[in-house]
Amino acid sequence: MAKLTRLFEPVKIGKLELKNRIVMPALNTKLGTEWGAMSDRMIDYYAERAKGGVALIIIENTCIDWPVGKAGTNPIRADEWKFIQGLHDLAEAVHVYGAKIATQLHHAGRQGSSMTSAEGQQLVAPSPIPCLPTGAEMPRELTLDEIEAIIGKYIFASTVTKSAGFDAVEVHGAHGYLISQFMSPYTNKREDEYGRDFEGRMRFPLRIIEGIRIATGPDFPIIFRISADEYIEGGLTLEDNKLIAQRLESAGVDVFNVSAGIYESPPWFSRIFPTMGMPQGCNVSLAQEIKKVVKTPVIVAGKLGDPILAERIIKEGKADLIAIGRALLVDPELPRKAYEGRFEDIRPCIYCNEACAGNVSRMWRIGCVVNPALGREKEYQFEPAMKAKRVLVVGGGPAGMEAARIASLRGHSVTLLEQQKVLGGQLLAASAPQFKQPIREFMEYLKTQVKKQGVKVQLGKRVTPALIKRLKPDVVVVATGATHCIPNIPGAEGGNVATASAILLGRKNTGREVVIIGGGEVGAELAWHLAEQGKKVTIVEMLGAVAMDMNMFSRLYLMDKLAELGIEMLLNTTAQEVTHKGVVAVDSEGNKQLIKADTVILAAGFKCNNPLEKRLKGIAPEVYSIGDCVKPGKIEGAIGAAWRVACQI
């Protein structure tokens, strides 16, 4: 494959030179302290990304007005001088690896919560308009004196940033936070000099930029993050933002960081946290339009973890720099591997939003489904094994492959046995829908790494205690996965019934009318998959909503798709019987109905499949069970368990 040239060219923002064109955008981590100070864990996290070769790191939403303006429970602060030393420690750690660093000055405005972020204080905004996704709390309209004070706080935070040894500052004017609330007619209904018309709505951001430029001098780069389209009726359009970008450039902005959407943009949050089903580079066309009207460089964000795609975007002149966020959480060495042409060694992001944005929405620290080391960089460093052992891994799903990979990396001799004739386990079915391509890429990554590490793989091998006794391993890692739960209802094993996995793997076809029993993530995504094939799909779910086992960001996008495809959802409804005509179901009020179906699909959960563990006692010195054979769940549990066990062998 051709070497990437444009992605790794140096570029200047203002007078600051970056060694390449890869930017790590601001991502909320909650790795700092509850009072907004830097922590060793956060420094390790950012230093690891700097070490991996990224050119510029923009740290997470840095609070300029504590607590009323903060994002979530514990963002970083730059609102007082006492936080400068922690910021300086971070800057020093990043600079060691030749990376540059910026703060992201942030005020949540109406997109907060008095219970969590604002610590009991009433939210503030340009106008008293509540934000439904964050609880619909009524914010208080800012007075002119308060607006003056907040402008001063942005400017003060920029001086703290520069004094701490940072290289640049980003002003967050996107995603519906305070600055964009002033700019947008959707959220600014003021009739004074900070509202009324375009000039009035621009006064707040322009005064902030002009003030920062005066305070930090002509050579300190100012980045402005902008939602190039708010995608909501009455909000800012692309044409509006072209004018805004030109005005901000004239005021002193050195580079634009292009994103899209606000919290209320339908489907909520999906423009800000693009999900697995959304196209790669979903904001590139917007960035290209902004680039046409400004002379300053343009950064683009939005599912751009593929360095080959990033190279093409720059070559085609659609953007100057590429913001890679979640993909750098998954693999901090992505830039170095891409530069060296080691594309198959890049651990791919699956864009699930489960433990990154999902964890933060639960007010937990950031995590990653496929990289358990995220936020625990010191804790999860590999060390060579004290003694090389013969390790036998039983099962070739994600847990088994990851355990084999890491154990081999540590110097053990590893054999992996898989009963099926192909590796992948549950990932084979999970990656079948077209919109689950990232899962497929992750599965292929694991297969490739197992092969490259020299793991001895035997497929179509049924494992018994007698076989293990003959092989005499020092360690056995059982990763035999899970099997579908079959509901205890009449007809559940009939000829017109199939499991979700059987359908996804093509082992059984469906008729035109389909009923899916079970509306969790598996059933709901299967409904989407089949409806796109032209099937008439009905979901029967016992709970009051579907896909409740998903994070809210991915779920909102999924629910929008289910509605768009016309999928019928019978909630608070239980399947009582399967007949040759379909499913007999009863709702919470006792009403019974027959739902006609050619095919009935079972998606009612999974149960552990671990027939080996108890039978291996006394046969192998060390036996560990990991993944779904211990507790069925998401990839996160399987990969995390594989890391922990493989590192302690």
LUMSE-476936 format. One record per atom (N, C-alpha, C): x, y, z. Coordinates in steps of 0.02 Angstrom, whole numbers, plus 50000, padded with zeros to 5 digits. Each point is the difference from the previous one (the first is absolute). Last residue first. Example, Ala and Ser with C-alpha at 12.3 -4.5 7.8 and 13.67 -1.06 7.14 Angstrom:
506424988850354;500425005950003;499615005550037;500154971449996;499555005950000;500455006050000;
! end
This chain:
499514927151687;500284993349989;500765000250006;498535019350010;500194997050063;500284993049992;499185013949818;500545003750032;500214996950066;498174991349872;500624999149962;500595003650032;497835002750096;500254993250008;500664999149964;498915020949978;500194998850069;500314993050009;499155006349785;500605003950020;500224998050070;497984990949926;500574997149964;500655003550018;497975008750081;500184993950036;500614996749967;499095018949892;500305001850064;500234993950040;498814996849797;500685002549988;500355001850066;497744992850012;500424994749974;500725002349991;498335015550067;500154995350053;500474994549977;499255015849839;500415003250052;500204995150054;498444995049822;500704998749985;500455002550056;497564994850081;500275003549942;500744998249991;498454982250125;499955007350000;500295002849936;499724976150175;499865002849934;499915007650004;501474984450161;499415004350004;499885003049932;501484981750022;499945001750072;499375004150011;500644993649784;499894993650034;499975000950076;500475018249846;499294998350006;499884993450035;502385010350052;499525001849948;499304997550013;502074986550109;499925007149984;499445000949949;501434981750186;499435000949954;499895007449989;502174982650083;499645006350004;499424999949951;502014983150131;499425000349956;499645006750012;502474984950056;499645006450003;499434999949950;501224979950033;500205003750061;499635006650009;498904978549875;500485005449983;500165003950064;498694981050030;500314998149936;500535005149980;498595002050196;500464994450009;500354997949936;497805012649965;500345000250065;500434993850009;498485004849814;500725000849991;500395000350066;497564999049967;500294993649981;500765000349993;498655019350046;499984995550058;500344993449985;499865016149820;500385002550058;500024995050058;498784997649776;500674997550013;500275001550070;497885006549875;499974993150025;500674997550025;498735023349935;500644998250031;499974992950028;498525020749887;500164993449972;500694998150025;497845018650071;500694997749999;500074993149969;497985016049923;500204996650062;500714997349991;498245020849885;500484994649994;500134996850068;497835015349866;500594999850042;500424993849991;497995004749873;499825000850071;500594999350047;499234998949749;500555004550020;499905001850074;498944983549783;500125000550072;500605004350014;498084998049789;500725000150019;500065001250075;498164991149794;500065002650068;500734999450021;498495000649752;500584997950039;499995003450068;498205002949855;500284994249965;500584997150040;497865014250105;500704999949981;500164993749960;497955016050150;500164995549944;500745000649981;498715003250235;500415004149955;500234995449944;497904999850189;500444996049957;500365004849953;498955004750260;499945000849927;500484995249965;498785008850260;500364995149961;499915001349926;499875013750254;499734999449933;500444995449958;500375007850233;499704993449989;499694999149931;501315018750096;499315000350022;499634993549986;502275003849934;499995000750073;499295000450028;500334986949766;500285006250027;499895000350075;500364978649820;499535003150045;500325006350030;500214981349770;500295004450051;499465003150042;500704980249799;499455002150044;500315003950057;500954995449741;500115000250072;499375002350035;500164986949753;500375005650029;500084999450075;499054983549842;499755006349973;500405006150026;500354977250069;500195000349930;499775006549968;500445001450260;499624995349959;500255000549928;500745006850272;500155000649929;499604994649963;499665013750251;500034993949960;500195001849929;499985016250179;499754994250037;500074993549962;501155026350021;499844994649953;499794993950041;499775026450079;500354993650009;499774995049948;500145028950054;499644994449969;500434993750004;500435024650038;499634997150057;499584994049977;500575012549789;500345000550064;499564997450056;500364998849722;499484998550050;500354999550067;500585011449749;500274997750064;499424999050049;500635002649714;499495000050053;500314997250064;501155013249781;499994993850039;499505000650057;500765015749810;499324997850013;499954993450039;501935014749928;499874993849963;499314997150013;500785019650114;500055001549929;499814994049957;500174997550235;499415003949982;499995001449925;501884989350086;499434995550006;499365003649980;501995012850010;500004995449943;499394995350002;500375014350182;499825004049942;499954995649937;500804990450197;499285001150004;499755004149941;502334996650021;499654993849982;499255001050000;501355017650077;500084999249927;499624993849976;500075003750230;499605005249968;500044999549924;501354985550131;499294998250002;499575005249965;502335003550029;499874995149947;499264998249998;500635014550171;500195003149936;499844995349942;499684993450231;499475004349974;500185002949931;500844975550078;500125006850024;499525004749963;499174974850033;500485003949962;500135006750034;498374982750063;500684997950019;500545003649960;497615002449964;500185003250063;500694997950025;498494995449793;500715001850000;500225003650063;497395000849970;500484995549969;500715002850006;497715002350167;500395003349947;500484994849971;498544994950183;499635005749973;500375003749946;500234972650053;500105006450034;499625005649965;500014977749911;499674999950066;500055006850036;499964994949725;500465001450056;499625000550066;499974994049715;499604998750060;500485000650060;499975009249727;500374998150060;499514999050057;499894999349714;499685001850063;500434997550057;500185004949710;500264997750064;499595002650058;500224995049718;499535003350046;500154997150069;501815002349788;499574995850041;499535004350041;501845006849845;499315000149976;499534995650040;502375005650037;499944995049947;499294999549973;500565013950184;500355002849942;500004995149940;499114993050207;499565005049969;500325003249939;501264984950134;499504996649958;499535004949965;501665008650150;500334996349946;499484996949953;499235010450198;500275005049953;500284996549938;499384986250177;499415002949968;500205005149948;501674991150135;499794995149950;499385002549963;500775012650180;500455000849942;499834995049945;498784998550201;499865006449967;500445001049939;500324980650138;499364999849964;499865006449961;501954999150137;500044995049946;499365000049958;500105014150193;500435002449946;500024995049942;497874996150138;500625002950022;500425002249940;497714989150012;500175006549971;500595003350032;498514975349959;500565003050036;500235006349966;498794982849858;499854999750072;500615002350038;499035004449741;500594999050042;499795000150072;498804995449744;499915002250069;500644998350038;499245003549722;500444997550053;499785002850067;499344996349717;499765002650064;500394996650057;500604994149780;499915007249995;499785003050067;501444977950015;499475001949954;499935007650000;502384987750056;499365002150028;499495001049944;502344983350038;499705005849968;499335001750033;502404987350088;499284999349988;499745006549970;502274997550044;499854992850006;499264998649988;501355021550006;499764997249937;499854992650003;500715016350175;500534996049969;499784996749935;498475012950132;500565004449983;500564996349964;498134987750083;499805004549946;500595004249977;500324986150185;499894995949940;499815004249940;500205010450213;500654998349971;499924995949936;498075005550128;500275005949966;500664998349966;498364979650030;500335004850044;500255005949959;497794985549931;500735000149995;500285004850052;497534986349902;500355003850051;500754999549990;498164988049886;499995007049978;500365004650048;499734976350040;500365000849938;500025007149974;499774994950269;499664998149937;500425001649939;500265003250252;500484996149960;499704997649935;498775012850160;500635003749994;500524996249960;497644993950073;500165001649930;500665003449989;498905001850242;499814995149949;500185002549930;501475008650203;499315001049978;499854994849945;502105008850142;499614994050017;499265001249983;502315011149882;499455001050047;499604993550011;502615002349942;499394998049964;499425000750049;502625011249974;499474997550045;499384998449958;502584999749901;499355003450005;499564996850054;502674998550027;499514997749952;499345003650012;502865004550048;499324999250025;499564997449944;502884999150058;499445004349979;499334998450031;502394991150025;499544996349957;499355003749986;502435001350111;499635005749971;499504997349950;502024992550196;499374997949970;499625006349977;502664992650052;499545005750002;499374998049963;502224986950125;499444999649954;499575006250010;502734991550053;499435004450012;499464998649948;501954987050003;500095002850067;499395004150020;499854978649826;500175007150005;500135002050073;499604977049868;500385001950060;500205007450001;498794983549839;500405005849981;500445002750056;498454981850032;500534997949954;500465005849983;498115004150134;500464995750038;500594997849956;498245011849901;500425004450041;500504996050040;498404988049878;500465003549955;500485004450039;498284989650120;500494995049978;500525003249953;498135012850075;500514999150052;500544995049979;498835012349799;499774995850055;500534999750054;499235014249755;500464999350057;499664996050055;499895003249716;499594999350060;500454998350060;500455012349754;500284995650052;499555000050061;500115013249782;499614993849996;500224995050052;501905016849954;499295001049992;499644993349993;502415011150105;499704993949972;499255000949999;502465015450029;499274999849998;499784993449968;502225013150126;499824993949962;499254999150004;501505023450014;499554995550037;499824994049956;501425020149950;500234993149998;499584995250042;499785024449946;500344998450062;500224992750003;498755008749816;500655003350002;500404998350063;497754992049976;500444996849951;500715002950005;498345009850130;500124993250025;500494996449954;499255021249933;500495000450054;500154993150030;498335001949831;500665001749973;500534999950054;497744997150063;500244994249962;500725001249975;498905018050103;500184994850048;500284993849965;499165017349864;500615002250036;500234994650048;497954997149892;500564998549956;500665002150030;498045005250119;500094992749998;500604998249956;499335022550004;500324998150063;500134992450002;498815008649817;500705002249998;500374998150063;497694995949990;500354995549954;500745001849998;498595014150118;500094993850037;500394995049958;499375020549898;500555000750048;500134993850043;498125000349844;500664999249969;500585001150050;497435000150011;500464997750053;500704998649972;498025006549871;500185005750043;500464998050058;499134983749844;500435004749964;500245005750045;499404976150109;499655005649969;500495004949968;500944981150120;499664998449937;499635005949968;501334996750216;500265004249946;499644999049934;499494987550203;499945007150016;500215004549943;500274976249987;499305002149992;499925007550011;502154991550030;499794998149933;499285002249987;501055002150214;500125005649954;499784998449929;499994984350185;499405004149994;500085005849952;501874983149962;499504999250053;499395004349987;502324997449887;499545005750004;499494999450055;501624982949822;500055004050061;499475005649999;499754975349877;500215006949989;500045003550067;499164977949971;500524999949948;500255007049983;499064990650249;499765001649933;500585000149950;500504996050227;499574994649976;499745001349930;502385008350111;499335002449986;499584994549968;502525006050141;499574995049970;499295002749993;502745008950036;499295001750004;499604994749962;502595003950127;499604996449951;499275001850011;502645010350073;499264999950003;499714995949943;502285007150162;499854996049941;499254998550001;501225022550115;499764993250009;499924996449933;500675023750041;500524995049996;499784992850011;498795022149983;500384999850063;500514994350001;498485003149817;500425006050005;500464999850061;498374983249978;500554999049953;500485005950001;498035001650125;500434994950030;500614998749956;498345014449917;500395003150053;500474995050033;498544992349827;500455005249975;500455002750055;498284984650055;500554996849964;500525005149977;498035008050099;500414996650051;500604996749967;498415009649858;500375005250035;500464996950054;498564985649878;500525002849957;500425005250036;498144990650116;500534995149988;500565002849957;498105013550041;500374998850061;500584995249988;498515004449819;500425005850017;500414998950063;499384977449887;499635006249998;500455005850021;500464975049985;500295005049956;499565006149990;500584977450178;499495004649975;500325005749962;501374987450176;499444996249971;499465005049980;502824999650052;499395004050000;499464996149964;502504994950127;499494997549954;499375004350008;502845001450057;499325002550012;499534997249947;502574996850119;499594997449945;499275001650016;502155015150090;499574994250013;499664997849935;502205016250111;499604998249942;499624993550014;500795018750182;500164993249977;499544998449941;499995021750086;500574997750040;500234993149977;498775017249829;499854995050052;500634998050036;499735024749891;500164993149980;499854995250058;498575022249981;500664998150024;500144993049977;498195022349941;500234993049993;500694999150031;498105018550077;500604999149960;500204992649998;498085012150116;499934994849949;500614999549954;499795016050185;499774993650028;500024994449948;500475022949943;500544997250041;499824992950023;498365012149876;500594998749959;500584997050040;497495005450016;500384995950049;500674998149968;498335012349881;499935003050066;500364996350055;499654985549796;499825007149996;499875002850070;500484976649939;500545004150028;499835007450000;498624982149903;499935000750073;500535004350032;498904997449752;500655001850029;499945001150075;498124994649857;500524995749972;500715001950022;498005011450082;499794993149994;500564995549976;500325022750144;499974997949930;499854992649997;499755023950176;500274993349989;499964998449926;499715022050199;500014997449933;500304992949998;498805008650225;500595001749960;499964996549932;497675005550114;500594995950015;500595002749961;497625007149991;500425003450049;500564995650026;498434995849819;499804996950064;500385003250058;500465006649779;499295001650010;499744997150065;502194994749930;499975007050023;499285002150013;500414978549909;500225000550069;499925007150027;499524996849771;499524996650043;500185000450074;501475008149827;499455004650014;499494996850048;501724984949973;500295006749997;499455005150017;499534976749988;500385001550060;500365006749996;498444993049823;499784996650060;500375002250063;500015005449749;499845005150050;499844997050068;500724990449774;499414997750037;499755005150050;501914997349822;499515005550001;499354998150036;502194987949959;499364997349975;499445005150006;502855000849965;499435002150041;499374997049970;502504988549965;499475004549975;499475001850053;502754994349994;499404997350031;499425004649983;502284995949858;499615005150034;499374996750028;501634988849862;500154999850072;499625005350039;499954997549759;499674994250029;500134999450075;501055017349870;499285001150007;499654994150033;502435009949964;499774993950036;499255000450012;501645016749901;499654995649954;499744993650031;501145019750100;500434994449982;499674995249951;498815018750085;500605002749969;500464994549975;498104994150128;499815002349933;500605002749962;500314993650224;499874994149958;499815002049929;500265017250159;500644996949985;499914993949954;498045011350076;500405004149955;500664996649981;498574988450158;499735000449932;500445004449955;500114993550245;500564999649953;499785000549927;498494999450190;500385006250003;500595000149952;497604986950005;500714998649985;500395006549999;497745000050079;500084992849988;500734998249989;499395022650022;499874996750064;500144992549993;500115013049809;500605000750041;499914997450070;498175000249851;500494995249975;500675000550036;498225015550047;499904993350030;500504994849975;500365022449907;499854999750071;499974993050027;501005016549791;499874992950014;499924999450075;500085020149795;499894998650072;499824992750008;501435014049803;499504994950014;499964998950076;500765020949809;500204995750056;499424995350016;499795014349815;500735000650008;500274995450055;497794998049817;500195002450066;500765000150004;498974995249796;499375001050036;500115002450072;501544993549802;499915006950020;499365001450039;501074979049911;499465002949960;499845007250020;501644987450119;500215000349930;499485003549956;499464995550226;500495005449994;500235000849928;498544982350046;499665006350013;500475005949993;500874978049986;499635002049939;499655006750009;501144990350185;500475002149947;499635002549939;498734990250170;500265006650021;500485002849948;499214978049971;499485004949986;500245007050017;501404983150062;499995000349926;499465004849977;500244995050232;500505004749975;500035000449924;497964994850175;500344996549946;500525004849970;498445006850172;500554995950026;500374996049948;498055017250017;500565000549954;500604996150024;497565008050079;500144993149976;500555000049947;499595022750083;499424995949986;500154993349968;501185026750000;499904994450046;499414995949976;501945019949902;499344996849996;499994994050047;501395025449954;500024993250028;499304997149991;501385021249871;499384997050025;500144992950024;501465025549948;499914992749995;499354997650032;500095025249900;500324996250053;499904992549991;498975016949864;500704998949980;500374995850051;497255000349926;500505002650046;500704998649973;497934992749894;499885007150014;500505003050049;499924976549919;499945004249940;499975007550016;499984982750170;500675001249973;499985004749939;497994991950097;500305005250042;500695001949972;498924982349894;499655006249986;500285005850042;500834978150035;500205002349934;499685006749983;499374988850197;500675003050006;500225002949934;498014987750000;499925006450036;500665003750005;499984978349911;499705004749952;499905006850032;500794982350138;500505002449952;499715005049951;499034986750193;500015007349999;500465002949947;499684976050044;499325002849992;499995007649998;501694979849997;500105006849975;499355003849990;499504975250011;500645002950017;500055007049971;497544990250054;500564999549953;500645003050028;498124988250161;500085006249960;500604999449954;499314983350167;499634999849937;500075006149956;501054997650220;500244994949956;499665000149932;499925023150128;499964993150022;500234995249945;500515027150084;499784995749945;500054992650019;499785022550139;500324993650012;499784995149945;499265021849978;500595001450041;500404993750014;497954999349881;500445004249960;500665001350037;498254988250107;500354995849951;500445004149954;498495008150186;500704998550014;500384996549943;497345000149980;500395003450051;500704997250008;498844997749765;499844997350066;500485002750052;499365017749911;499754993149994;500474995649959;500535021550166;499994998249929;499774992849993;500405012250211;499324998649976;499964998149926;502085005950115;499704994350035;499314998149971;501525011449826;499935001850070;499644994150033;501515002949749;499464998250046;500035003350068;502264995549848;499305001449981;499544998550058;502805006849927;499574994550022;499295001749978;502725010049968;499314999349976;499684993650024;501975019150056;499924992950013;499264998449987;501845020849922;499334997850018;499984992550006;501985020950027;499814993649970;499304998350024;501025021050056;500544997349958;499824993449966;498695024050102;500024992750003;500514997449949;499325023950039;500624997150026;500044992550005;498305016649905;500125001950070;500634997050029;499214994949779;500215007150001;500165002250071;499114978549970;500685000349972;500265007250002;497784996450061;500464997750052;500725000149976;498295005249846;500035005250052;500514998150054;499544984249832;500365005849972;500085005550051;498724981050057;500714998349995;500405005949974;497655001950006;500285000150067;500754998849998;498784997749801;500075007150019;500335000650068;499504978549930;500515002849955;500135007350017;498264988850108;500654998850029;500575002049954;497725001749930;500115004450057;500724999450025;499324985049835;500105006749972;500125005150055;499464977950062;500675000449972;500145007049973;498195000050187;500094996049941;500735000549977;498615003550249;500495002449951;500084995149943;497644999650126;500695000550021;500455002649945;497614994749984;500105006250038;500715000950024;499364975749950;499605005549974;500075006150045;501984982249977;499375000750037;499635006149974;502374992249956;499524994849981;499365000350042;502165013549989;499694997650062;499464994849987;502365006949868;499284999849991;499704997350064;502265004550001;499885003249935;499274999749979;501285001250237;499534995449970;499785003149934;502405004650134;499375002549972;499574994249976;502385009150148;499604994149982;499305002349981;502515012449998;499295000850015;499634993849977;502655009350076;499604995349962;499275001350018;502445014450017;499314999250024;499644995449952;502795005850065;499444997949956;499344999350037;502115017050037;499714994350036;499384997649962;501385019749945;500294993649977;499724993950035;499485024350042;499854998449930;500224993049978;499255006350261;500475002449950;499864997349931;498774997850218;500524994949988;500515002149948;498115014150069;500294997450062;500594995349987;498695009349819;500365005450036;500394997150059;498624985149882;500565002249957;500415005450034;498034992850104;500534994950006;500605002149958;498085013549984;500315000550066;500574995150009;498704999149804;500405006150000;500365000950067;498494982049981;500594999049957;500455006150001;497975001750117;500434995050031;500644999149959;498325013849914;500345003350056;500464995250036;498664991549827;500515004549973;500385003550056;498154985550053;500604996549978;500555004649975;497955010850068;500304996150054;500634996249977;498655012349840;500395004450045;500374996050054;498424992049824;500724998949993;500425004050050;497605001849985;500164993250022;500754998549995;499175021049920;499934999550073;500204993150025;499975003849768;500535004050031;499974999450076;498274989749873;500644996649992;500565003850036;497705005650105;500174998649930;500684996749998;498765002650214;499615003949952;500144998249927;501664999150227;499514996049964;499715004049943;501515008850168;500264993149993;499504995449966;499545023350055;500575000049954;500324993149991;497454999550071;500505005250015;500594999249952;498024985550023;499845006049962;500475005750016;499974970550003;500105006450034;499825005849953;500014974649981;499415004149984;500055007050031;501474976049942;500095007050019;499405004149976;500274976449954;500085000650072;500085007250024;499684993749768;499604994850034;500015001150076;501325012849844;499335002650011;499544995050034;502765001150029;499454996849965;499325003250014;502205006250099;500025001049927;499364997749965;500344997450239;499965007149982;499955000949924;500324978450079;499345002350022;499905007449985;502104990149966;499544998849944;499285001750019;501605002350169;500165004649945;499544998949941;499764985550191;499805006950012;500155004649940;499664974749934;500235002850064;499945007749998;499524983449816;499465002850041;500215002550068;501424990749817;499624994950036;499485002850048;502155015649932;499604995149964;499534996250048;501905016450033;499415003549976;499524995349963;502335001150166;499464995449980;499385003949981;502725005249991;499395002750027;499424995749974;502784995750038;499414999149959;499405002950037;502855003850000;499374999750037;499444998849949;502914995950026;499435003049965;499394999550045;502164992150070;500205002849935;499455003649964;500684995850277;499644997249944;500175003849936;500745004450232;500454997149952;499654996549943;499125013450190;500154993150020;500464996549950;499165022249964;500485000150055;500204992950023;498305002949834;500665001949974;500534999850055;497784995550066;500224995149951;500715001649975;498915015650135;500224994350040;500284994649954;499005018149897;500655002050028;500284994550045;497864997049908;500514999749946;500695002050026;498135001850143;500204993049991;500514999249944;499055021450037;500434998150056;500254992949990;498405007749850;500645003349987;500504998150055;497794992650023;500314996749943;500705002849988;498745010650163;500234993450023;500304996049943;499015021349956;500625000750038;500284993350022;497895000449903;500505001649949;500685000750032;498234997750145;500164993649968;500505001149944;499155019050113;500424996050045;500224993549967;498475014149886;500675003250003;500484995750042;497764993549998;500324998649935;500705002949998;498675005050185;500244993150003;500344997949934;498995021350013;500594999850044;500294992950003;497985003249884;500565003049963;500644999950042;498254980850055;499965007349997;500615002749961;498784975149972;500575003850025;499875007549994;498134980250034;500305004249948;500555004350031;499274975150086;499895007150013;500345004149946;498974974149973;500585004050019;499805007250012;498654975750021;499955006849975;500625004050021;499814972749952;500015005150053;499985007049968;499974976349900;499515005449988;499965005050058;501474979549953;499535000450056;499505005649996;501734993649835;500355000150064;499535001050060;499214998949768;500434994150012;500375000050067;498565019249933;499654993850017;500474994150013;500325026750034;500284994949956;499714993350021;499045027450028;500274993750028;500264995349946;499855027550018;499744994649958;500294993550026;500185026950048;499734994650042;499654994649958;502185015149919;499275000750007;499744994150040;502345002749978;499805006449971;499265001550010;501024984450185;500004999849927;499845006949972;500444982750243;499955006649969;500064999249925;499254984350239;500365000749937;499905007049972;499884994750265;499585000149940;500445001049938;500944987450222;499875006749973;499554999549938;500854980650119;499455003450035;499855006949975;501814986649905;500044999450073;499485004250036;500534995649754;499995006750030;499975000050076;500064979049867;500545004549980;500015006550039;498314983750063;500664997049992;500535005249984;497705006250043;500124994550047;500714997349994;499115016849853;500125002950066;500164994650051;500544999149734;499514997650049;500165003050068;500425005649714;500294997250060;499454997550046;500095014549785;500104992849990;500374997050060;499545023949972;499374996450012;500084992449996;502275011650027;499395003849992;499394995850017;502514994949990;499444995849978;499365004149987;502695005949973;499465001750047;499374996549973;502935000549953;499324997349994;499545002850054;502614998149861;499635004250047;499254998949989;502224984849956;499375001749967;499575003950050;502854996549966;499394999050040;499405001349955;502444990649911;499555005850008;499474998350052;502634991149888;499414999050042;499615006550008;502054984249846;499785006450026;499344999050036;502184982149952;499315002049987;499875007050028;502064986250021;499965004349941;499295002049981;500814987150197;499934995949939;499895004349937;500235009650220;500554995249997;500004996249934;498225014850069;500545002949960;500604995449993;498134994550141;499834999449929;500575002449956;500175002250236;499974992949983;499874998949926;499965022150089;500684997349999;500004992749978;497925010550033;500345002749941;500704997249994;498784994750194;499744996649941;500355002349937;500525010850201;500254993150002;499774996149939;499125021650030;500705000349979;500314993050000;497825002650084;500005000849927;500725000149973;499754999450232;499784993749971;499995000349924;500485019950116;500554995250006;499814993249970;498415018350011;500505000749948;500544994750004;497985005450140;500004994049958;500565000049949;499505018350155;500254994250038;500024993649958;499125021949927;500724999049992;500244993650034;497495001949904;500385002850055;500744998449990;498324992749847;499675006150023;500355003250059;500194979049857;500505005249987;499725006750023;499514970750026;499865007150010;500595004449980;498774973849941;500605003850020;499835007450005;498024981950041;500465002149947;500615003450030;497954985750102;500695001950017;500445001449939;497514995750003;500175000350070;500715002150015;498575007849775;500014994050041;500285001250069;500525019249860;499704994349964;500064993850044;499855027450077;500414994149986;499614994549966;499405023450085;500144998949929;500334993449984;499395007750225;499405000549959;500124998449926;501545000850204;499794993649970;499465000849947;501945012249967;499834994550045;499525002550054;501045007249757;499515002950047;499734994550045;501544995949822;500205007050012;499555003350052;500884973349916;499495004450028;500275007050014;500584980549814;500345003350056;499555005550027;499834977049839;499635006050019;500255003150065;501764983249890;499285000250008;499745006650028;502294999049855;499744996550059;499265001750010;501614997949782;499565005050030;499674996650059;502334995249846;499494997550047;499615005950026;501724993949776;499695004950044;499474996650042;501424986849859;500345006549996;499745005050050;500234971850014;499535005349981;500355006850003;500984977550058;500155003749940;499525005449978;500324984250202;499784996449941;500075003849935;500445009450218;500524995149984;499834996349936;498385014350090;500565003949973;500564995449977;498204990350111;499805002049933;500555004249967;500344993550222;499994994049958;499805001749929;499905016750166;500704998649981;500034993949954;497925005950098;500195004549945;500714998649976;499234987150183;499554999049943;500205004449940;501095002650210;500204993849967;499604998849936;499375018150136;500645001449967;500254993849963;498074997750131;499875003949940;500645001649963;500164988850205;499674995749951;499875003749935;500835011650187;500534996049968;499694995649946;498705022450052;500174994050037;500564996349962;498745026850026;500334994849961;500154994050044;497925016050066;500735000249995;500264994349957;497655005650075;500235002949938;500755000449992;498524989950176;500015007450007;500355003349940;499784976150023;499315002650005;499995007650007;502074988749868;499704999450067;499305003150000;500954989149771;500245004950048;499674999050068;499434987749803;500604997350031;500315005050050;498015000849840;499904999650072;500594996850036;499555005849753;500264993650029;499804998950072;499405014249749;499895000050072;500204993350029;501035011849779;499544994650019;499944999950076;501125015649776;499804999750070;499474994550011;501704996949794;499535005050023;499824999050073;502234994649847;499564996650047;499515005350027;501404999249758;499815003650060;499584995550044;501814999549773;499534996250042;499905003750066;501535004749807;499345003049995;499474996250040;502805004250042;499584996649950;499305003050005;501755009950122;500424995249964;499614995949949;499545026150079;499834993350022;500374995049956;500295027850068;500084994549953;499844993450034;499285027450035;500174993750033;500054994449949;499305023349966;500734999149995;500234993550034;497585000949909;500335006150020;500754999149990;499404979149973;499405003750019;500255006550032;501194980949820;500005005450049;499295002350015;501324975649916;499515005249984;500035005450054;501364975549889;499915005350051;499505005249976;499814974649913;500355006349985;499925004750059;498984977849973;500585000950043;500455005749979;497984993849884;499804999750070;500585001450047;500354998249763;499695006350020;499825000150074;500964979949906;500455005749996;499685006450027;499894971250009;499615006050010;500475006050001;500474976649865;500135003650062;499575006350003;499264977449864;500405006249994;500075003550067;499724973149978;499585006050000;500445006250000;
! end
